[in-house]
Every structure is written in structure tokens, then in C-alpha cells.
Amino acid sequence: MQTISGRQISATPNYSARTFTIRVEGSKYRTIRLSKDEFQSCENNTGNDWQNFLRSSDYYPVQK
């Protein structure tokens, strides 16, 4: 996915844990466990939606 500003963002769902792994420019983040409704809603997120999500505190960095 690409944002309006041109950043490449990818989000991979983990259905059993109800989390997403988000990769942005070499960095890796994971969402906290989402409710079933939130998870289903996030499956339709655009690159801009994920960029806005990363402004929240509902995720944590994943060490390489």
C-alpha cells in the first residue's frame, strides 16, 4: 500500500491473534490485540489509514 505522501506501508493480519504486523520503511510494528469488530474493520484499511493508526499508542515496535 502507498500513502498519499508516497510512503510504502504493508500490513499483514494474524487471524488467530487478531493483530496486524505493520512494516514501514524498514521498521516493524505490531498492533495490540484487537476486538473482533476492530480487526475486521482494519482489514479494509488503506495505507493512509495505517499511517494515521501509527499516530496512536495501540501498537508496539517489533525487534528484528
N, C-alpha and C positions, 0 to 999 in steps of 0.2 A: 504494500500500500504506500501511497505517496501523499504527503500533506500538501497544502496549498503553497507552503514555503519551500517545497522540494525535498524535505527530509524523507528518507525511507524508513518505514516502520513496519514490522511484522508482528503479528500476534497469533500464537499457537494455543488452541484450547486443550486443557486436560479435563476431559469429561468426568472422570471418576473423582477428581479432587475439586472440581468446579473452580479452577483457576485458569489464568492465561499467562503465558510467558511472552513478554514483550521485548523485542530486540530493536534498538535504535542506535545507529552509528557505532557499532562495536560494543555497546553496553547492553546488559541483560537484566530485566526486571521481572518480578512475578507478583501477580495480584494476590491479595488476601483471599481466603475462601469466600466466594460469593453465594448469595442465596440463589435458589433455582431460577427465580424470575430475573434477577440481575444478570446471571450467567447467560440465560437465553437472550436477553436484551443486548448484551455485549457481543454476542456472536455476529451481530449486524453492524458493529462499529466500523467507521471509516478511519483512515489514517488521522484525520483531524480530530475525531472523537478520542482516539488513543492518545494523541498529543495532549489534549485537554485533560484526559484521565491522569496523565503523569504529573499534572499540577496538583493533584490531590495527595493524600497520605495513605491511600488504600493499596499500596504496593511496597515491595522492598527490593533492594538490589540483590542479584544473584552473583556470587563469586564464581569466577572462571576456574 
